[in-house]
């Protein structure tokens, strides 16, 4: 997936996987993705989102805003279902000119 990316000296690529409604960090395919990307040299994080069985837009956005360090071009996101919406809202709120390295959206919920 991100295997072609290489660490620049002194910099670590960070990946945040935001889970689906009702999902937790050790559910579904998340542990496999986490393990695979860590083996490739990425710092991988699957955050616990507030009230995953009944996600609230404001609570999830707040969790991302308070839980993520500075986003830069070495920061990547993977969203699953409702996690896709949370990531896009989070990125939309970043200051102008602030960019992430990339985003993968899987089974985006409408």
URKA-V724923 format. One record per residue. N is the residue number from 1. SS is DSSP state (2 for helix, 1 for strand, 0 for the rest). OMEGA is omega in whole degrees, 0 to 359 (none if undefined). NEAR is the number of other ideal C-beta (glycine too) atoms within 12 Angstrom. Layout:
# URKA-V724923
N_SS_OMEGA_NEAR, N_SS_OMEGA_NEAR
This chain:
# URKA-V724923
1_0_178_22, 2_0_188_29, 3_0_181_12, 4_0_179_10, 5_0_178_22, 6_0_177_14, 7_0_171_15, 8_0_183_13, 9_0_178_6, 10_0_181_6, 11_0_178_17, 12_0_173_24, 13_0_181_30, 14_1_178_31, 15_1_177_38, 16_1_177_41, 17_1_180_47, 18_1_189_46, 19_0_179_42, 20_0_173_32, 21_0_177_27, 22_0_183_18, 23_0_180_28, 24_0_186_22, 25_0_182_24, 26_0_180_16, 27_0_170_23, 28_0_182_23, 29_0_184_21, 30_2_179_31, 31_2_179_19, 32_2_179_17, 33_2_180_32, 34_2_181_27, 35_2_182_17, 36_2_181_20, 37_2_176_29, 38_2_177_21, 39_2_178_14, 40_0_175_22, 41_0_179_21, 42_0_169_31, 43_1_188_22, 44_1_180_30, 45_1_173_29, 46_0_186_34, 47_0_170_34, 48_0_180_21, 49_0_182_40, 50_0_175_23, 51_0_186_18, 52_2_180_27, 53_2_178_14, 54_2_186_13, 55_0_176_30, 56_0_184_18, 57_2_184_21, 58_2_181_16, 59_2_180_21, 60_2_178_34, 61_2_178_28, 62_2_179_21, 63_2_178_27, 64_2_181_38, 65_2_183_22, 66_2_186_13, 67_2_182_21, 68_0_174_28, 69_0_181_16, 70_0_178_14, 71_0_178_28, 72_0_184_20, 73_0_174_17, 74_0_180_26, 75_1_180_33, 76_1_180_35, 77_1_170_38, 78_1_179_40, 79_1_177_39, 80_1_177_35, 81_0_181_28, 82_2_176_33, 83_2_177_42, 84_2_180_29, 85_2_180_30, 86_2_180_43, 87_2_182_41, 88_2_177_24, 89_2_179_25, 90_2_181_33, 91_2_178_29, 92_2_181_17, 93_0_179_19, 94_0_178_22, 95_0_178_11, 96_0_179_7, 97_0_178_9, 98_0_185_17, 99_0_172_18, 100_0_182_29, 101_0_180_26, 102_1_182_25, 103_1_172_28, 104_1_180_24, 105_1_182_25, 106_1_180_25, 107_0_181_20, 108_0_179_20, 109_0_180_21, 110_0_none_8
